C-alpha cells in the first residue's frame, strides 16, 4: 500500500488522520518539528507499526505575510520537489465567509464557490490586530487562495482542500494528550466543563473523525479538470448549539452535572443559523453520513477529562 506523509502528526486533526490512514491500510510518515520527536516516540511506543515519524524544520518564517499566505505553498512546493503529486490540505469553512463572520449569523448557505472577502492589504494593515479571530480566519482564506494559485500553475500537482467548520471530538487514542494550552477548538467544550459558557460561535461543527475520513477519501478522487478548485470540499456534521449541549449533558451525563453550566445559564440565542451545502463531498468523497453532535460532545468531554488528568500529573 502507498505511503502518505502527514504534517503535524501530533496535532488534533493530524493524529486522527493518521489513525484513519492506518485503518485504510496505508503506511504513514509523520512529521514533527525539532525537539518534539523523542517525547512523541516515547509516548506512542510500538502501538503503530505502520507509522514512521521524522523531524523537519519549520517551513514558516518569522514574517507574518509569509506565514499566512505562503505557509501552504511552502509545503506544496517542497512536496512537488520530492516527487509528490497528490496533496490534501485542511482548510476551513470560514474561508467561504467574511472573517467578521457576519454572514454566519444571517442564514447564509456556504458553497464551494464562495470566498472570504479578506485581502492581503487588509490583513497586513493592522486594522484587525486586536481581533485574533478575524486574523486567524483571514489567514486561512489567504493561505488557501495561494495554494490554489500554486496548484493551477503546477500541472503535476493534484490538490484537494477539506473545508470543515468548527472541529470537535476526541483526541486520537494512543497519541499523546494535548497540553492545556493546546486544546484546539475543543477549548470551547472544555470551557463548558469548567462551568462557563463558551463565546457565541456560528453553531456549525464537524467531528474530527469525520474530518479525518474526508482527508483519506480525497486521496482517491480523480484529478480535477480545467478548474483545480473543483476539489474544494465543504463538509459539515450539522448544528451544535451550546444550550442544547448543556441540556443533553445534564440528562445523559449526570457525572458532569457539577462541572457544566446550569440549565438556566445565559446562552446567546441564534435567530438565524447558517448552513453548508456539502453535496460535492457527498458525491465525490462518500460523505453522506456524519457523527451526531451528541456523540461528538460525549467523546470530546471524555477525552478532555483524560487530558485534564495528565495535566495534574505533569505539575
Phi and psi in degrees as a GROMACS rama.xvg file:
@    title "Ramachandran Plot"
@    xaxis  label "Phi"
@    yaxis  label "Psi"
@TYPE xy
-64.4418  155.965  UNK-2
-99.1944  137.656  UNK-3
-119.334  134.33  UNK-4
-91.0657  128.98  UNK-5
-119.775  117.412  UNK-6
-81.9065  148.347  UNK-7
62.764  51.315  UNK-8
-64.9853  -18.4463  UNK-9
-93.7034  4.15665  UNK-10
-82.1121  169.219  UNK-11
-58.6304  -52.4074  UNK-12
-76.3929  -46.0252  UNK-13
-55.9596  -44.5291  UNK-14
-67  -37.18  UNK-15
-70.3753  -33.0542  UNK-16
-63.9144  -40.9793  UNK-17
-57.705  -46.7356  UNK-18
-60.1852  -41.3692  UNK-19
-67.5015  -37.9997  UNK-20
-65.3969  -44.0035  UNK-21
-62.8637  -40.8808  UNK-22
-59.952  -34.3478  UNK-23
-82.8735  -1.56661  UNK-24
97.3465  6.55869  UNK-25
-80.8535  152.081  UNK-26
-86.3108  141.296  UNK-27
-125.1  133.04  UNK-28
-112.383  117.156  UNK-29
-105.884  145.083  UNK-30
-108.044  147.153  UNK-31
-136.861  152.9  UNK-32
-74.0542  160.724  UNK-33
-54.918  138.243  UNK-34
92.7425  -9.91184  UNK-35
-108.482  -12.5911  UNK-36
-70.9795  -39.6568  UNK-37
-64.8846  -45.9798  UNK-38
-63.6864  -37.1448  UNK-39
-65.7849  -46.6078  UNK-40
-61.8072  -39.4712  UNK-41
-63.9106  -38.0755  UNK-42
-69.6708  -39.4861  UNK-43
-87.7181  -18.5105  UNK-44
55.9784  -132.228  UNK-45
-108.213  26.7901  UNK-46
-65.7776  -29.2537  UNK-47
-127.466  82.382  UNK-48
-59.7241  -24.9925  UNK-49
-83.498  -0.13146  UNK-50
-108.656  123.517  UNK-51
-110.976  134.765  UNK-52
-114.605  130.53  UNK-53
-127.901  154.983  UNK-54
-94.4143  136.222  UNK-55
-133.329  152.768  UNK-56
-75.2641  154.426  UNK-57
-64.5366  126.241  UNK-58
-79.025  -13.942  UNK-59
-81.2984  162.61  UNK-60
-114.428  179.241  UNK-61
-78.9053  -7.89563  UNK-62
-83.3438  125.909  UNK-63
-60.1816  -39.4959  UNK-64
-63.2475  -42.8293  UNK-65
-63.632  -43.0546  UNK-66
-60.6042  -46.1191  UNK-67
-72.8111  -45.0059  UNK-68
-99.3222  -32.0229  UNK-69
-105.137  -3.32706  UNK-70
-55.7966  -54.121  UNK-71
-60.697  -43.4812  UNK-72
-64.4615  -38.7032  UNK-73
-59.228  -42.4849  UNK-74
-65.2095  -45.8922  UNK-75
-63.0577  -40.154  UNK-76
-62.1732  -43.7333  UNK-77
-67.0873  -35.6903  UNK-78
-63.4194  -45.118  UNK-79
-62.2387  -41.4443  UNK-80
-59.6682  -33.5255  UNK-81
-84.3329  1.91268  UNK-82
89.0564  10.0214  UNK-83
-81.2089  131.59  UNK-84
-112.171  -11.9121  UNK-85
-127.22  132.38  UNK-86
-140.434  146.044  UNK-87
-126.439  126.177  UNK-88
-110.169  142.381  UNK-89
-87.0958  105.337  UNK-90
-98.0052  -149.892  UNK-91
-149.803  140.444  UNK-92
-53.1128  -30.7665  UNK-93
-63.0391  -15.4819  UNK-94
-69.2206  -11.4503  UNK-95
-97.3825  -0.850462  UNK-96
-131.852  165.136  UNK-97
-64.0795  141.565  UNK-98
-66.326  -7.09299  UNK-99
-74.7162  -15.1662  UNK-100
65.4982  13.8401  UNK-101
-56.311  -45.0167  UNK-102
-61.4663  -29.8942  UNK-103
-66.4546  -16.2488  UNK-104
-106.84  13.0596  UNK-105
-121.54  21.2984  UNK-106
75.863  23.8932  UNK-107
-70.9198  139.616  UNK-108
-106.058  109.615  UNK-109
-78.785  136.731  UNK-110
-130.129  166.023  UNK-111
-64.4774  -22.1784  UNK-112
-79.3015  -9.6745  UNK-113
-76.026  146.841  UNK-114
-139.091  148.458  UNK-115
-60.0407  147.794  UNK-116
-89.6326  4.28145  UNK-117
-64.0054  138.55  UNK-118
-114.552  160.137  UNK-119
-62.2054  -39.6254  UNK-120
-61.9727  -43.7905  UNK-121
-63.6907  -41.5777  UNK-122
-62.7138  -42.5371  UNK-123
-84.8693  -8.4538  UNK-124
-70.1249  -21.8821  UNK-125
84.3854  3.57309  UNK-126
-63.6624  -26.1664  UNK-127
-114.64  26.234  UNK-128
-60.1308  -27.7928  UNK-129
-93.413  11.6382  UNK-130
-124.521  86.4049  UNK-131
-62.1218  -30.6208  UNK-132
-65.9688  -46.3587  UNK-133
-58.7833  -46.1019  UNK-134
-60.909  -44.0641  UNK-135
-64.62  -46.3242  UNK-136
-68.756  -38.3393  UNK-137
-64.4369  -40.0604  UNK-138
-63.0912  -40.1954  UNK-139
-61.2386  -43.6383  UNK-140
-67.852  -44.8297  UNK-141
-64.579  -39.6804  UNK-142
-64.5435  -40.3564  UNK-143
-67.2642  -42.4056  UNK-144
-56.8499  -43.5667  UNK-145
-64.109  -37.9109  UNK-146
-63.5165  -43.5722  UNK-147
-67.4126  -36.4591  UNK-148
-61.9476  -43.8589  UNK-149
-64.2865  -43.1297  UNK-150
-61.5874  -36.6313  UNK-151
-68.1704  -25.3485  UNK-152
-90.0019  -12.8292  UNK-153
-120.977  92.6272  UNK-154
-57.67  -25.866  UNK-155
-74.5571  -15.1025  UNK-156
-90.3169  128.933  UNK-157
-110.624  102.669  UNK-158
-107.436  137.908  UNK-159
-124.767  146.749  UNK-160
-128.985  126.279  UNK-161
-96.3155  129.382  UNK-162
-119.116  83.2615  UNK-163
-88.4658  158.433  UNK-164
-79.7506  -147.814  UNK-165
-61.3955  130.866  UNK-166
-102.302  122.281  UNK-167
-126.8  168.847  UNK-168
134.572  -170.795  UNK-169
-80.6902  152.391  UNK-170
-74.3587  150.693  UNK-171
-62.9661  122.604  UNK-172
-58.4404  135.999  UNK-173
91.2546  -10.4763  UNK-174
-100.482  159.212  UNK-175
-59.0972  137.941  UNK-176
-75.4443  150.677  UNK-177
-75.4469  156.235  UNK-178
-70.6991  162.255  UNK-179
-62.5586  -24.4603  UNK-180
-87.2526  2.35316  UNK-181
-133.271  48.7078  UNK-182
-86.8262  -3.52055  UNK-183
56.6095  -148.967  UNK-184
-69.9744  -13.2646  UNK-185
-64.4069  -10.5647  UNK-186
-55.7068  -34.6582  UNK-187
-66.4239  -38.0089  UNK-188
-72.1913  -35.448  UNK-189
-65.1282  -32.6211  UNK-190
-57.4677  -42.4325  UNK-191
-59.2661  -39.2286  UNK-192
-72.8193  -10.6309  UNK-193
-96.8309  4.30686  UNK-194
89.6019  4.8506  UNK-195
-105.083  162.769  UNK-196
-94.9084  125.576  UNK-197
-63.7251  162.22  UNK-198
-63.2986  153.386  UNK-199
-66.3078  124.286  UNK-200
-126.487  154.153  UNK-201
-54.022  125.279  UNK-202
-81.8464  45.1835  UNK-203
-106.013  138.164  UNK-204
-143.166  166.6  UNK-205
-147.911  134.181  UNK-206
-66.5934  138.084  UNK-207
-58.8644  -28.8447  UNK-208
-69.7087  -33.6752  UNK-209
-72.0197  -36.4927  UNK-210
-60.4827  -44.6443  UNK-211
-62.9823  -41.5698  UNK-212
-61.7387  -38.6449  UNK-213
-65.8472  -38.634  UNK-214
-61.0031  -45.925  UNK-215
-67.8719  -40.3356  UNK-216
-61.6904  -35.3829  UNK-217
-65.1167  -23.1311  UNK-218
-63.7706  -21.2763  UNK-219
-107.937  10.3275  UNK-220
-86.7761  131.546  UNK-221
-56.5686  152.925  UNK-222
-58.4315  144.846  UNK-223
-68.5421  160.104  UNK-224
-84.2738  -123.789  UNK-225
-68.0663  -31.2914  UNK-226
-105.899  105.733  UNK-227
-61.3807  -26.943  UNK-228
-73.1186  0.61995  UNK-229
-67.0022  -10.4448  UNK-230
-106.631  33.9713  UNK-231
-97.4048  120.15  UNK-232
-122.504  112.397  UNK-233
-79.3996  134.637  UNK-234
-131.247  152.755  UNK-235
-162.038  134.203  UNK-236
-89.4612  -4.16808  UNK-237
119.625  -150.567  UNK-238
-108.532  136.917  UNK-239
-130.898  111.381  UNK-240
-108.287  132.415  UNK-241
-57.1518  -40.3082  UNK-242
-61.9557  -44.4925  UNK-243
-62.9906  -39.8084  UNK-244
-63.3385  -42.3805  UNK-245
-67.1191  -42.4718  UNK-246
-61.5219  -41.0741  UNK-247
-65.2812  -46.2898  UNK-248
-64.4867  -36.009  UNK-249
-60.0715  -39.6257  UNK-250
-81.0419  -42.2671  UNK-251
-91.3243  -24.2874  UNK-252
-130.159  73.2014  UNK-253
-60.0121  -21.3765  UNK-254
-65.97  -16.903  UNK-255
-101.266  -1.14207  UNK-256
-54.5073  -39.5796  UNK-257
-81.0077  -3.8518  UNK-258
-104.817  -26.3882  UNK-259
-98.9585  163.948  UNK-260
-58.397  153.257  UNK-261
-67.583  159.434  UNK-262
-62.685  -25.8839  UNK-263
-98.0083  19.1083  UNK-264
-63.3955  160.976  UNK-265
-86.1739  101.418  UNK-266
-104.612  140.108  UNK-267
-71.1069  130.849  UNK-268
-82.8402  147.596  UNK-269
-114.844  97.8949  UNK-270
-66.1534  -25.2635  UNK-271
-148.386  112.162  UNK-272
-91.0364  140.852  UNK-273
-79.997  164.152  UNK-274
-136.569  173.338  UNK-275
-127.135  133.047  UNK-276
-88.3285  100.498  UNK-277
-101.193  25.75  UNK-278
-66.7571  -31.2782  UNK-279
-64.3463  -44.3087  UNK-280
-66.3423  -34.2383  UNK-281
-61.6687  -44.4833  UNK-282
-75.3401  -44.0087  UNK-283
-87.6833  -33.991  UNK-284
-105.734  -7.15337  UNK-285
72.8265  23.4427  UNK-286
-86.5027  73.6227  UNK-287
-109.117  1.98278  UNK-288
-146.288  119.635  UNK-289
-115.987  152.638  UNK-290
-63.9671  138.948  UNK-291
-70.7384  149.694  UNK-292
-62.5999  -28.42  UNK-293
-67.0484  -42.9152  UNK-294
-64.526  -40.3577  UNK-295
-62.4961  -45.0219  UNK-296
-60.8309  -47.2534  UNK-297
-66.785  -42.0259  UNK-298
-64.602  -41.1682  UNK-299
-65.6256  -43.6141  UNK-300
-61.1998  -46.0932  UNK-301
-62.6456  -40.9246  UNK-302
-66.4263  -39.6907  UNK-303
-66.9225  -37.0141  UNK-304
-66.6659  -35.948  UNK-305
-66.0809  -42.05  UNK-306
-61.942  -40.4879  UNK-307
-58.2052  -40.2842  UNK-308
-61.453  -37.9935  UNK-309
-69.5802  -29.4345  UNK-310
-66.1929  -39.6437  UNK-311
-63.7802  -40.3148  UNK-312
-66.5663  -30.3407  UNK-313
-77.2325  -17.6425  UNK-314
